[in-house]
Amino acid sequence: MWSDDRPLGITVISILGWLYGGLTLLLGVMTIVFNPLSIFGLSPIFAIITGLTYIVAGFGLWAMQGWGWRTAIFVNIFGLVFALISMAVPLLIVHGLVLAYLFTVRESFDQH
């Protein structure tokens, strides 16, 4: 179901999720295409799975589906943990803000 009463923040997060997911997916595929031996490493496969997950989360958020909200929470918690491990302060801030926002609009997803 495509919602006309979707919060603006959810629209922005959905579009950014599609863009980030698409670029990450493209990076994973290009790594495999231009370096076929890289398939034996986890990095390109991980990039493909991550990219697809962000794209799926974006569509679920766009459609105001509960599963989209849960998927977005999952990818942002995962991103937060990755940012903590890699000490990437800007990513910590972004994922933290997105998580906080998603929890504030949670009730919007219960209605759909």
N, C-alpha and C positions, 0 to 999 in steps of 0.2 A: 504494500500500500504506500503510495507516495503522498506525503503529508504536506498540506499547505500551512499548517501551524507549527512547522519545525522552527525551533529557536535558531537565531542567526549564528550563534556559536557552533551549533551542531552542523550547520551548513558549511561553515568555514573548516571545521575539523574534518568533515567528510571529504571535501575537495582536497585539502592538504594530504589526507590519507591516501586518496587516489594518486596524487602526484608523487608522494614519497614511495608508495607501494610500486607504482609503475617504474620509477627510476631504479629502485632496488631490484625489481624483477629483471629489468633490462641489464643492469650491471651483472647479475648472476648469469644470465643467458650469454651475454657477450664474453664473460670470463671463460665459460665452457667452450664457446665457438672459437675464440682466438687462442685458447690454451687448453686443448682437449685433455691434457694430463691433469688439469686442475680438478677434474671430476672426482679424483681420488681424495681430494681434500674436502673438508666440510664447508669451506667458505662459500663457494658458488651455490651449492645446494641450500645452505642456510639462507643466502640472500634471496633465492627464488621462493622459498617457503615464507620468509618474512615479508617479501613484497606481496605475495598472494594474500597473506593474512591481513595486511594493511588495506588492500583493495577490498576484500570481503567486509572488513570492519567498516570501511567508508560507505559501502552500499547499504549495510545494515543500519548504520546511523542515519543515512539519508532517508531511508524508508521508515525511520523511527521504530525499529524492531528491537525487542528485548535482547535477542541474540546478538544484534549489532552492538548494543551497549556493552554486553558482557565481553564480546570479542575486542572491542576498543579498550576496555579496562585491562584485559589480558595483555594486549600488545603494549600498552603504556606502562604497566607494571614491569613487563619484560624489558622495555626500553629504559625504565628507571634503574633496574638492577644492572643492566649493561652499562649505563652511564656512571653508576657508582663504582663498578669494577674498573672502568677505564678512566675514572676521575674527570669526566667531561661535564664540567659545571653548567655550561649552557643547556646541554641535553637534560641534566637533572632538573633545571628550572622549567624547561618546556614540558617535559613529561609530568612533572609535579603539578604544574598549572592545568594541564589537560585533564589529569586525574581529578583534581579538585573540582573543575568545572563539570566533568561528567557526573560526579556524585551530586552536585547541586541541581542538575536537571534530570535526575533519575526518575522522578515522578512523572515526567513527560512521557517516558517510555512505558510506564505501567498502564497508561490510558489507551495504548494502541495495541 
